[in-house]
């Protein structure tokens, strides 16, 4: 699940919690802020937006498959605008920063309230969005040694490649509990801790 999917899941959750089956731009904005938040605080530029004051239960996680909901026409237009932004930047997929950037010109609803409360302009909002992933590069980007990325959690395919075995062999390690694995909350996706790969290795004794 990428950050845009996470934002959408939280938008659906926010809509359900508000007692409606229609997702609006307000729900999408809340989902985006939740996706980039830490401990309930979404930091954008010089603004620290407290999700609790916006009525967001930032601890709750969407569980199970997404319920069927409708999207308001304004929400659909927002997604279309975000997709255009992603395409203009040469992106290969929709990300949460594209969705947030699509709110820059919004003057109504929650975005309008945030602009008035924090003195946000379209330009200052876009400038803050542009810094996402830059200011926190040391924390959010994978370590690189040469051209190799080193991430803490790996997919089964990545873990199998790291060990030089077939992915089905690696899945056998997981089934036999030789290799610990984790499932993403509410998802089928499996992740393996890089440091746990050593647990399926054993020293090779030399010939005497």
N, C-alpha and C positions, 0 to 999 in steps of 0.2 A: 504494500500500500504506500503510494507516494504521498507527499504532503497535500496535494490537491484532493486526492481521494479521502485523506483524513479530514480535511476541511469540509468536504461534502458530507461525509458521514456525520460530523458534528452538526452541520447545518440541518440535516434531517432530524437528528436528535433534538436540536433546539426547537424545530417546528413541532415535533410531537409533544415536547414538554410544554409548549405554549398552547396546546390544544387544537392545533390545526393540521391538516394534511397537505397544506400548500407551502412550499418553500419559497421564501421571499428573499430579496437582496439583503435584508437585515439578518436573516438566518445565515446566509452565506458569509457575510462579513464577520459574524460571531464565530463561525466555523474556522475562518481564516485566522482570526486573532487567536483562537484556541490552538490552532495548529502550530503557530510560531511562539506560543507563550511558554514561560517557565514559571512553575509555581503560581500559576494564575495571573502572571504579569506579562503582557505583550509589549515588548520594547520596540518602538519604531522611532529612529532618530532620537530626538530629545524627549519624546513622549513615552511615559510608562502608563499603559492602559490597564487598569485593574479589572479583570473579567468579573470579579464578584460584584463590583458596582454596576456592571452591565447585565447582571442577573444570570451569569453563566456558572454552572456547577462544573468547574474545571477539572475536578477529580474524576467525574463520571466518564466511563468509556462506552462507546457504542458496542453492543454485543449482538452476535448473530448476524444473519443477512439483513441488508437494508430493507426496511418496510417500503411498500409501494406508496409513493407520494407524488403529488403534482407539483410542477414548478410554475410560478407565476410568469407572465410574459416578460416582466421586467427582469426576472431572474434569468430567463432564457437569453434575453438581450445581453445581460451582463456576461454570461458564459461565452456568447459569441464574440463580444468585445475583447474578453480575455484571450480567446483563441487567436484573434487578429493580432493582439499584442505579442503573443508567443511566436506567431509566424513571422512578424516583422523583425524579431530578434534572432531569427534563425533557429528557434528551439524545436525540439523533436516531440515535445509533449507539453500539456498544460501543467503549470506549477502554481503554488499558492501565491508567489510574487506576481504572477500575471493576473490572477484574480484580484489581488489587492490593488494593483495598478489600475484595474478597470474601474475602481471606485473613485479615482482621483477627481473626476468631473461631477460626481454625485453631490447634490445639494439637499436631498430629501432624506427622510428616515434617519436611521442610526448614524449614517455617515455625515449627514447634515448636522446632527447634534454634536458629534465629535469635532467637526470643524469649528462650530461656534464655541464649544467649551475649551478647546485647546489652541485656537487661532490657526488652524490648519488651512493651508491653501492647496490648490491642485499641484503646484510646483513643489512645495515643501513635502507633500505626501509622496509624490513620485521620487523625490530625492531620497527620502527615508527608505522607500521600497528598494531603491537601487543599491542600498547598503546592506540589504539582507544577504547573509552569506559572506560578506566582506569583513565587517567588523568582528565577526565570530569565526573567522577562517580557521584559527588554531584549534577551535573546539569542534567545528562541524565538518572540516575537510579531512579526508583520509590522509594518513601519513604516506609519504612516498619515499622509497629507496630506489634510486634510479627512476625507471618508468613503472615500477610495480607499486600498486596501491596496497596498503596494509590497513584493512578494516577489522574491527574487533569481532563482528559477527559475519558469518559467511553463509551463503545458500548451499544446499547439498552439492550442486554442480561445482561451485567454487571450491568447496572443501575437498571434493573428489579430485579436482585438478591439482590442488595443493599437495595432496598425498600421492598423486600419480596413479589412482585407481579408478575403476569404472564407478559411475554414480550409483548403480545398483549394489555394488560391493559396499559402498559407503552406507547406503540405506540398510544393508544387512547388519553393519556395525551398530547402527542406531536401534534396530529391532532387537538385537541381542544384548543391548544395553552396554556394549563395549565402548560406545561413544555417546556421551550426553548430548541431547538436543533440546531445543525449545520451540514452542509454537507461538506465533504472534497472536496476541489477544484477539479473539473473535475471528481469526483467520485460519486457513489451512497451511499457510506458508511456514516452513521450518527454517530455523537458523542454528548454526553451530558456532560455538565460541572458538576462535582461532587457537587459543592456548590449549583447548581440550583435544586438539588433533594429536598431540603427543601421547595421549592415553591409548591409542591403538598401535603405538610403536613399541618395540622391545629390542634390547641390544642383541646384536648378532655375535655369538661366541666364536672366537677364532679357533681354527683347527690346531689340535695339539699333536 
